[in-house]
């Protein structure tokens, strides 16, 4: 990622490396801004809003500046419930820039998405997989899509979007700490079986289970960008030995993070007690973690992926996990939502979560701010988080 000024910014599609902290005790942090004093939900003469009640065929609809038909229309076809109020904090940024219509429900139905977006000049999207056919339909009237995430390449064909004239913007470093904390939480769960112990006790079983002590163990991080650095910082605090592979990290950056560089992924995972994936998804990283790397993982090594499933060679991880010798936790999948007939659901002890590592109050605050800023910048003719 190359970030210059707030009005001239280009963006990556993955977890780009954040500026290196001064020491291992000061991990990279996402830029944050205080919430504005007035909420958009409090309609004012200068910034009128209205809420349209739900009907049998429509959810609650929230609109800003509804009578300003001279302004372009921004549509958010759906929203995660926990994001509704955070988004409303930032909507006053749209004053005299654009109208907004937000549908206050959550649906990933493509037909409904297109229907709700039918008169939009720009979209705010937080997780719809937009097919090439959808892009072509949207491009007849939509000029910009502000995507509420970093790894937009998993959801939109960026080359196709460019071909049909759609600008795509994403957001960066909004969830570094949220995702890192979740990865560490999964590591603890695999090591100490907290959920399973709770279930056993409630069933009257007091025998307990043995666990892995993480202190002194080797953690292998694949991808030492913003999230990977926060994971390294936390793991160092636990007394773990942190090793990593990253193709664009200097020896000085490794040293600043108190991380030992390893030349190859196979060599890295072969000596690890825990492997955590934090590799961003680009065309160049798709399938970069090969079957040979996955097969080099020692039996009993804990495996965690909160990055993108597509950075692993298709089928390689599933084949290894089906052997049952690698305890694992996955928050991301090749197909999302995970199909009900996925073989992963049959693997005993495998922890599966529905791509929620990023979903925290702090991440929502920064995510919503950047999405609104993407739209404001676009209509002002500026570049902010543009994915090129």
N, C-alpha and C positions, 0 to 999 in steps of 0.2 A: 504494500500500500504506500502510495505517495500522498502525503497530506500537506498542503501548503498553507493556504489561508481559508477561513470559513467560507469565502466566496469563490474559491478556486481550488476545488478538491476533487481528486479522483480516488476511486476506492477499489479494493480487491474483492474477491468473492469468497474469501475464507478467512481463517484466523491469522491475519498478517501480524508480523512481529511488532510489538509496541516498543517505544523507546526504552533502552535498557535503564533500569534503576541504578542509583548510585551504589547500592550494595545489596547483598542478598536479603537484608532485613527490610528492604523497601521495594516490594514487588511493583510491577507495572500496574497502573490503575486506569480505568476508563475515565474519559473526561465527563464531568457531570455539571449540571447547572441547577440552581435552586428553582423550585416550582414558582410560577408567577403568583402574585398575591390574589388575583381574582380568577375564579373558575368560570369556564365558558358556560357551565350549567346555570350560572347566575346571569340571566339575561340583563343587558344594560342598553340604554338608548344608543350608545356608540357601537355595541356589538350584540345585536339581538339574536336570540336563539329560540327554538321551540322544540317541544317533544310531542310527537304524534303517537297516541296510544296504540297498543297492539290490537290487531283484529284477528279474525279466524284465519286469514290468509297472509298476514304480515306481522313481523315482530315490531317492537317499539322502534321508532325512527327518530333520531336526533339530528336537528339541522341548525346550522349557523348562517346568519345573514340571509334568511330564506327569500327576502324580497329583492335582493340585489341581483336581479337577472342579468345585469350588465357584467357580472363577474363570472369567470369559468367555474365549472362545478367539479368538485372532488368527491368521489364516492368511496366509502369503505363498505364493501358488500357484506361483511361479517366482522365480528370482533370477539376475542376471548373475554369472558365476563370480567376477569380481574384487570383488564386494560381499559375498561370504559372510563372510569374516573381519571386515571392517569392521562389518557388522551385528552379529556375535556380540559385538563389544566393547561394544555399547550395550544388549544384551538384558537385563542385570541391572537396568536401569531398570524392567523389567516386574515385578520381585519384588513379590509379594502384590497385583499389579494385574491381570495377565492371563497366561494360558498362551499359548504360541506354538508354531506348527507351520510350519516352512519347508521347502519342497520345493527341493532343491539341484540343479535343472536349469533350462533356459531353454526355455520353450514359449509361443507366442502363440496356441495353439489354443483358441478360445472354449469348446468343449465340455469340454475337459480342465480349463480354468480353473474352470468352473462346478462340475465334479465335485469338484475339490480344495477348493473353497470351500463345499461343501454344508452343513457344520456350523459355519461361522464366524460369530462375532458381529461381527467387524471384519476388514478386509483391509488388507494392505500391498501396494500395486501400483506397479510401476516402469515401466509402458509399455504395458499392454494397452489397446487401443481397446475400451471397454466400450459396447456398443450399448444402445439404449433397451430392447430385449427382455431383454438381460442384466441391466440395472438393475432391471427389474421382478421378475425371478427372484431376484436377490440381495436385494432389499428385503424379502423374506418373512422373512429372518433376520439379515441384515447391517445394522448401524446406522451404521457409519462406514467410509469408505475413506480411507486415508492414501496420497496419491499422491507418489511419489518424483520429483518434478519441479515446475517452476514453471508451465509452460504447460498446465495440466490441461484447459483448454477445448478443446484439440485432441484429447483422448482420451475425455472424458466430457461429455455434455450436462448442464450444471450446472442448468439450469431443470428438466429432467426428474428429475434426482437429488433436487432439493428437493421436487418434487411427490410422489415416492414415499417421502419421509421419510428419505433418506440424507444424512448429513453428509459433506461432502468437504473434506479438508484437503490443502494442498500444502506445498511448502517454498520458501524464498526465499533468494536471494543465495548459494546454496551453490556455484554454479559460475561466478560472475562472471569470475574469473581464468582458469579452464579454457577457457571459451568464447571469451573475448577472445584468449587465446594461440592458440587454434586458428584464429580468424579471421585473425590476423596471419600464422600459418603458411601459410594458404591464399593470402594476399596475396603472400608471398614466393615460393610455388610458381608462381603465375601470372606473377610478374614475372621469375623467374630459371630456371624450368623444370628444377628439380633432378632430379625423378624421370625426366623424359624424357632428360636428359643422361646419367643413370646407365644407362638402357636403351641409348642410342646407343653409349656407350663399351663396354658388354658385348657389343655386336654388332660391335665393331671400327671404329666410326665416331669419329674424333678431331676432326671439324670443329667441333663445338660449336654453340652457338646464341647469338644476341644477346638481351639482357634489358633490362628497364626499371629505371633507378635510382630508388629511392623517395625519396631525399633531395630535398627541395624540391617534391615533387609534392603535389597537393591530394587529401586524403582526405575524402570526404563520408560522414558517419554519419547514418543515418536511425534515430532512437531513441536518445536520450542518457540512458538509465537506468544501472543498475549496470554492466552489461556494456559499454555504449557508452562510459561514462566510462573504464573500464580500457583499452579500445581507443584512446581519445583520448590517454591518458597514454603508452602505448607508442609510438604514432605520433609524438607530440611529441618523444619521445626519439630517434626516427629522423630528426628534422629535417623532418618533413612539415608541410604547412599543413593544419590540421584545421578543417573546417567541419561544421555539423550542423543538422538540423531536428528539433525536438521540441516538441510542443504544450504541454507542461506544465513547461518549464524556464525559470527566470527569467534575466534578463540577468546577474545576479550569479553564477548557477551556470555559465553559459557562460564568463564571465570567469575564474572560479575554475579551470576546466578548461583554460584557454588555447585555447578553441574559439570560432570565429567563427559566430554564428547567421545563418541564411539564412531568409528569410520563407516561401519555398515550396519544395516538393520538386522541382518542375520546374526552378526556378532553381538549386537545389543541385546536382542531378546533371549539369546542362548544363555546369558549369564544372569538374567533377571528373575526376581521373585514375584514382581508385579509389572505388568505392561499396561500403559495407558496411552491411548491414541488421541492426539490433538493436531492432526494433520489437516490443513484446509483443503477444500476441493477445488482444483483447477483442472483443465484438460491435461496438464502435465503431471498431476498427482492422482488422476483416476487409475485405480488398480496398482498404485505404486508399491503397496504392501503385498508382495506376491505370495503364492502358495509356499514357496521355499522359506520365506520369512515366517509364515504361520507355523509351518512344520518344524521350524527350529526352536519353537517355544518348548521349554521343558515341561514334562508332566507335573501338575501341581501348581504351576505358575498361575497367578491371578491375572485375568485379562479384562480390560475395561475399554469400551469405545463410546465416547460422548461427542465424537467429531462428525464424521460422515461415513456411512457404510460403503460408499462408492470408492473410497480410497483403498479398499481391500479388493484384491482380485476376486471376481465373482465366484461364489461357491467355495472358496478356500476356507473361510472361517467356519461356515456351516459344517463342512466335512470334518474339520478338526474337532469342533464342539460335539458332534455326534459320537465321537470316540469316547467322550465322557471323562477325559483325563485333564481338562483345563477348566477350572472354575471360572465363570465369566459373568459379566453384567453388560448389557447393551441398551443404549438409549436411542440408537439410530439403526435404520434398516434399509435394505435396498428398495423395498416397496413399503410405502407408508400411506395409510395405516397398515399395520402388519396383517396379512391375510389370516383368516381363521384356520386355514389348513396348513399354515407354515410349519415345517418340521422343527423349527426352533421351539415351538410350544410344547413339544414332546420331550424335551431334554430335561431330566431331573436336575434341580438345583440352579438352573440357568435363570438369572435375574433379568427381566425384561421390563422396561419402562417406556412410555409413549412419547419420546422426544420432548422431554420436559426439563432438561437440565438447565435451560436458560430462564425458566419461569419463576422469577422472584420479584418482590416489590422493588428492589433496587434496579434490577434489569428493566422492568417495565417503565420506570421513571425515565431512564436514558433512552430506551428504545422508542418510546412515544415521542420524546422531544426530537430525536433525529428524523423520524419519519415525517413529522410535520415540517421540520426544517428543510427536508428534501423537497417537499412540495412548494414551500415558500420560495426557495432558491430557484426552482425551475421556472415559476411564473414571473420571477424578477429577472430572468435571463442570466442567472448565475449558475455556477457548477458547484455542487456539494454532494459528495459521496456518489458521484456518477461512476457506474461500472462500465468501463471501456473494453 
